[in-house]
Amino acid sequence: VKGLTLTMSRMDSTTLETKAFEKMNKLRLLQLSGIQLDGDYKNLSRHLRWLSWHGIPLKFTPADFHQDSLVAIDLKYSNLERVWRKSQV
């Protein structure tokens, strides 16, 4: 799987275990809306290039989330206060 889109209405938010993504090591595009993830974010692909996660409930991106390959990120309607662990410049 190289791309995955999961959309739920805001009223029917769904929680998924990050372990569901563990074997999707070729995942490059992930679009989530109305989805909450629970578990270790290291289970998401290290090769993820495009992340669109509308309504992300977190305040900070988890330390174990691989961000190095991301070239596009869309976090509309999120609660994030800080996205990057360190300066990306």
GUTOR-216509 format. One line per field, with one value per atom (N, C-alpha, C, O): x, y, z negated; residue number from 0; atom name; residue in three letters. Coordinates in steps of 0.05 Angstrom, whole numbers, plus 5000, padded with zeros to 4 digits. Atoms other than C-alpha are relative to their C-alpha. Example, Ala and Ser with C-alpha at 12.3 -4.5 7.8 and 13.67 -1.06 7.14 Angstrom:
2
u: (5018	5246	5018	5039	4984	5273	4985	4995)
v: (4976	4910	5024	5024	4976	4979	5022	5044)
w: (5000	4844	5000	4987	5001	4857	4986	4982)
num: (0	0	0	0	1	1	1	1)
atomo: (N	CA	C	O	N	CA	C	O)
residuo: (ala	ala	ala	ala	ser	ser	ser	ser)
END
This chain:
89
u: (5017	5000	5018	5035	4984	5029	4984	4996	5017	4970	4975	4963	5024	4912	4985	4997	5018	4853	4978	4964	5021	4807	4986	4998	5016	4751	4976	4960	5023	4700	4989	5004	5011	4652	5010	5017	4990	4673	4983	4993	5018	4613	5005	4999	4995	4633	5030	5038	4971	4707	5007	4994	4992	4742	5029	5046	4972	4805	5011	4998	4986	4853	5026	5039	4974	4914	5021	5018	4978	4979	5012	5024	4990	4997	4988	5000	5013	4949	5017	5015	4983	5002	5027	5044	4974	5061	5012	5036	4990	5068	4997	5003	5003	5053	5025	5024	4974	5127	5005	5024	4998	5117	4981	4978	5020	5063	5014	5032	4989	5079	4979	4987	5022	5011	4980	4970	5020	4966	4982	4991	5020	4902	4980	4967	5018	4862	4982	4991	5019	4800	4980	4967	5018	4760	5011	4996	4987	4810	5020	5035	4980	4850	5017	5007	4982	4911	5009	5015	4992	4930	5022	5020	4978	4996	5026	5029	4974	5068	5001	4994	4999	5077	5023	5024	4979	5140	4990	5004	5012	5093	4992	4987	5005	5079	5025	5047	4978	5123	5021	5014	4978	5191	5001	5014	4999	5180	4975	4971	5023	5116	5008	5024	4992	5121	4978	4984	5023	5051	4982	4972	5019	5010	4979	4985	5023	4941	4983	4972	5014	4909	4983	4992	5019	4849	4989	4978	5011	4828	5018	5008	4982	4890	4997	4999	5006	4875	5024	5021	4976	4947	5009	5003	4989	4982	5029	5038	4973	5051	5003	4989	4996	5075	5017	5036	4985	5100	5029	5036	4971	5175	5007	5028	4994	5172	4988	4988	5012	5138	5022	5034	4980	5185	4991	4972	5008	5181	5020	5015	4977	5246	4993	5005	5006	5216	4976	4970	5024	5154	5008	5027	4996	5151	4974	4975	5026	5077	4985	4984	5014	5037	4976	4979	5025	4964	4987	4976	5011	4940	4977	4976	5023	4876	4984	4982	5018	4830	5014	5001	4985	4885	5003	4997	4994	4903	5030	5039	4971	4978	5010	5001	4986	5021	5029	5041	4973	5087	5001	4992	5000	5098	5027	5029	4974	5173	5015	5012	4983	5220	5023	5029	4977	5277	4998	4981	5000	5292	5005	5024	4998	5284	5015	5016	4986	5325	5028	5044)
v: (4976	5000	5025	5028	4976	5067	5025	5045	4978	5112	4990	4969	5008	5109	5025	5044	4979	5155	4989	4970	5008	5147	5025	5043	4976	5197	4992	4974	5003	5199	5027	5047	4974	5254	5008	4991	4991	5297	4990	4986	5010	5272	4971	4962	5029	5199	4994	4975	5004	5204	4971	4959	5028	5136	4999	5015	5004	5113	4974	4953	5023	5066	4996	5015	5007	5030	5005	4997	4995	5052	4973	4973	5026	4978	4991	4975	5006	4974	5008	4998	4990	5012	4987	4993	5011	4970	4987	4990	5014	4928	5016	5006	4982	4987	5016	5041	4986	5004	5015	5030	4985	5030	5024	5037	4979	5080	5027	5035	4974	5148	5023	5045	4980	5184	4990	4968	5007	5184	5024	5046	4979	5225	4990	4970	5008	5222	5024	5047	4980	5261	4988	4968	5011	5249	4974	4958	5024	5195	5007	5026	4998	5189	4975	4953	5023	5145	4995	5014	5008	5107	4980	4960	5019	5072	5013	5038	4990	5079	5011	4997	4987	5128	4990	4996	5012	5092	4978	4970	5019	5042	5012	4997	4987	5093	4999	4999	5003	5088	5022	5045	4980	5122	5015	5036	4988	5138	5017	5024	4983	5178	5027	5041	4974	5238	5021	5045	4981	5269	4991	4969	5005	5273	5021	5045	4982	5304	4988	4967	5010	5296	5022	5038	4979	5341	4992	4970	5004	5348	4984	4971	5015	5317	5010	5034	4991	5318	5006	5015	4996	5322	5029	5045	4974	5384	5001	5022	5002	5360	4975	4955	5025	5311	4982	4991	5018	5249	4997	4999	5001	5241	4976	4976	5024	5172	5000	4980	4997	5198	5008	5029	4994	5196	5022	5018	4977	5264	5007	5025	4992	5265	4999	5015	5003	5244	5017	5019	4984	5290	5024	5039	4977	5341	5017	5040	4985	5361	4991	4967	5006	5366	5019	5044	4984	5390	4991	4969	5006	5393	5019	5030	4982	5434	4991	4967	5005	5439	4984	4969	5016	5411	5017	5040	4988	5426	5003	5010	5000	5425	5028	5048	4975	5477	4999	5021	5002	5450	4975	4954	5022	5406	4986	4961	5012	5395	4998	5015	5005	5367	5020	5030	4982	5411	5017	5012	4983	5464	4984	4967	5015	5437	5016	5008	4982	5494	4990	5003)
w: (5000	5000	5000	4983	4999	5021	4992	4985	5008	5005	4986	4994	5015	4956	4991	4981	5009	4943	4982	4990	5019	4882	4991	4980	5007	4871	4983	4991	5017	4814	4995	4996	5007	4796	4973	4957	5026	4737	4978	4955	5021	4699	4994	4972	5003	4709	5000	5013	5001	4693	4993	4976	5004	4696	4991	5000	5009	4660	5012	5011	4989	4695	4986	4976	5012	4667	5021	5044	4981	4700	5010	5031	4992	4703	5027	5041	4974	4762	5024	5046	4979	4802	5000	5018	5005	4779	5025	5030	4976	4843	5026	5047	4977	4890	5004	5003	4999	4897	5026	5028	4975	4968	5002	5022	5001	4947	5004	4990	4994	4978	4995	4989	5003	4973	4979	4982	5020	4912	4996	4988	5004	4909	4979	4983	5022	4844	4994	4994	5008	4825	4980	4987	5020	4761	4988	4978	5009	4742	4978	4980	5021	4677	5001	5006	5001	4673	4971	4957	5027	4610	5003	5017	4999	4599	5007	5005	4993	4621	5029	5048	4974	4679	5017	5041	4985	4699	5019	5037	4982	4732	5027	5046	4974	4787	5017	5006	4982	4848	4997	4994	5001	4845	5027	5029	4973	4919	5007	5030	4996	4910	5010	4998	4987	4957	4997	4996	5001	4952	4977	4977	5023	4888	5000	4998	5003	4887	4977	4980	5024	4818	4989	4972	5009	4807	4973	4969	5027	4735	4981	4963	5017	4704	4971	4966	5027	4629	4982	4960	5016	4605	4998	5016	5003	4579	5012	5021	4990	4601	5017	5012	4986	4653	4982	4969	5017	4617	5007	5031	4996	4609	5018	5031	4985	4642	5028	5042	4974	4705	5020	5017	4980	4766	5018	5034	4984	4799	5022	5038	4983	4838	5030	5045	4971	4906	5009	5033	4993	4903	5017	5011	4983	4959	5001	5009	5001	4951	4975	4968	5024	4888	4998	5001	5002	4879	4974	4972	5026	4807	4993	4971	5005	4813	4976	4971	5022	4753	4978	4963	5020	4707	4974	4973	5026	4635	4996	4974	5002	4650	4992	5002	5008	4615	5011	5015	4989	4642	5018	5010	4981	4703	5001	5000	4996	4710	4973	4956	5024	4656	4999	4977	4999	4679	5025	5042	4977	4730	5025	5026	4975	4801	5021	5044	4981	4833	5004	5019)
num: (0	0	0	0	1	1	1	1	2	2	2	2	3	3	3	3	4	4	4	4	5	5	5	5	6	6	6	6	7	7	7	7	8	8	8	8	9	9	9	9	10	10	10	10	11	11	11	11	12	12	12	12	13	13	13	13	14	14	14	14	15	15	15	15	16	16	16	16	17	17	17	17	18	18	18	18	19	19	19	19	20	20	20	20	21	21	21	21	22	22	22	22	23	23	23	23	24	24	24	24	25	25	25	25	26	26	26	26	27	27	27	27	28	28	28	28	29	29	29	29	30	30	30	30	31	31	31	31	32	32	32	32	33	33	33	33	34	34	34	34	35	35	35	35	36	36	36	36	37	37	37	37	38	38	38	38	39	39	39	39	40	40	40	40	41	41	41	41	42	42	42	42	43	43	43	43	44	44	44	44	45	45	45	45	46	46	46	46	47	47	47	47	48	48	48	48	49	49	49	49	50	50	50	50	51	51	51	51	52	52	52	52	53	53	53	53	54	54	54	54	55	55	55	55	56	56	56	56	57	57	57	57	58	58	58	58	59	59	59	59	60	60	60	60	61	61	61	61	62	62	62	62	63	63	63	63	64	64	64	64	65	65	65	65	66	66	66	66	67	67	67	67	68	68	68	68	69	69	69	69	70	70	70	70	71	71	71	71	72	72	72	72	73	73	73	73	74	74	74	74	75	75	75	75	76	76	76	76	77	77	77	77	78	78	78	78	79	79	79	79	80	80	80	80	81	81	81	81	82	82	82	82	83	83	83	83	84	84	84	84	85	85	85	85	86	86	86	86	87	87	87	87	88	88	88	88)
atomo: (N	CA	C	O	N	CA	C	O	N	CA	C	O	N	CA	C	O	N	CA	C	O	N	CA	C	O	N	CA	C	O	N	CA	C	O	N	CA	C	O	N	CA	C	O	N	CA	C	O	N	CA	C	O	N	CA	C	O	N	CA	C	O	N	CA	C	O	N	CA	C	O	N	CA	C	O	N	CA	C	O	N	CA	C	O	N	CA	C	O	N	CA	C	O	N	CA	C	O	N	CA	C	O	N	CA	C	O	N	CA	C	O	N	CA	C	O	N	CA	C	O	N	CA	C	O	N	CA	C	O	N	CA	C	O	N	CA	C	O	N	CA	C	O	N	CA	C	O	N	CA	C	O	N	CA	C	O	N	CA	C	O	N	CA	C	O	N	CA	C	O	N	CA	C	O	N	CA	C	O	N	CA	C	O	N	CA	C	O	N	CA	C	O	N	CA	C	O	N	CA	C	O	N	CA	C	O	N	CA	C	O	N	CA	C	O	N	CA	C	O	N	CA	C	O	N	CA	C	O	N	CA	C	O	N	CA	C	O	N	CA	C	O	N	CA	C	O	N	CA	C	O	N	CA	C	O	N	CA	C	O	N	CA	C	O	N	CA	C	O	N	CA	C	O	N	CA	C	O	N	CA	C	O	N	CA	C	O	N	CA	C	O	N	CA	C	O	N	CA	C	O	N	CA	C	O	N	CA	C	O	N	CA	C	O	N	CA	C	O	N	CA	C	O	N	CA	C	O	N	CA	C	O	N	CA	C	O	N	CA	C	O	N	CA	C	O	N	CA	C	O	N	CA	C	O	N	CA	C	O	N	CA	C	O	N	CA	C	O	N	CA	C	O	N	CA	C	O	N	CA	C	O	N	CA	C	O	N	CA	C	O	N	CA	C	O	N	CA	C	O)
residuo: (val	val	val	val	lys	lys	lys	lys	gly	gly	gly	gly	leu	leu	leu	leu	thr	thr	thr	thr	leu	leu	leu	leu	thr	thr	thr	thr	met	met	met	met	ser	ser	ser	ser	arg	arg	arg	arg	met	met	met	met	asp	asp	asp	asp	ser	ser	ser	ser	thr	thr	thr	thr	thr	thr	thr	thr	leu	leu	leu	leu	glu	glu	glu	glu	thr	thr	thr	thr	lys	lys	lys	lys	ala	ala	ala	ala	phe	phe	phe	phe	glu	glu	glu	glu	lys	lys	lys	lys	met	met	met	met	asn	asn	asn	asn	lys	lys	lys	lys	leu	leu	leu	leu	arg	arg	arg	arg	leu	leu	leu	leu	leu	leu	leu	leu	gln	gln	gln	gln	leu	leu	leu	leu	ser	ser	ser	ser	gly	gly	gly	gly	ile	ile	ile	ile	gln	gln	gln	gln	leu	leu	leu	leu	asp	asp	asp	asp	gly	gly	gly	gly	asp	asp	asp	asp	tyr	tyr	tyr	tyr	lys	lys	lys	lys	asn	asn	asn	asn	leu	leu	leu	leu	ser	ser	ser	ser	arg	arg	arg	arg	his	his	his	his	leu	leu	leu	leu	arg	arg	arg	arg	trp	trp	trp	trp	leu	leu	leu	leu	ser	ser	ser	ser	trp	trp	trp	trp	his	his	his	his	gly	gly	gly	gly	ile	ile	ile	ile	pro	pro	pro	pro	leu	leu	leu	leu	lys	lys	lys	lys	phe	phe	phe	phe	thr	thr	thr	thr	pro	pro	pro	pro	ala	ala	ala	ala	asp	asp	asp	asp	phe	phe	phe	phe	his	his	his	his	gln	gln	gln	gln	asp	asp	asp	asp	ser	ser	ser	ser	leu	leu	leu	leu	val	val	val	val	ala	ala	ala	ala	ile	ile	ile	ile	asp	asp	asp	asp	leu	leu	leu	leu	lys	lys	lys	lys	tyr	tyr	tyr	tyr	ser	ser	ser	ser	asn	asn	asn	asn	leu	leu	leu	leu	glu	glu	glu	glu	arg	arg	arg	arg	val	val	val	val	trp	trp	trp	trp	arg	arg	arg	arg	lys	lys	lys	lys	ser	ser	ser	ser	gln	gln	gln	gln	val	val	val	val)
END
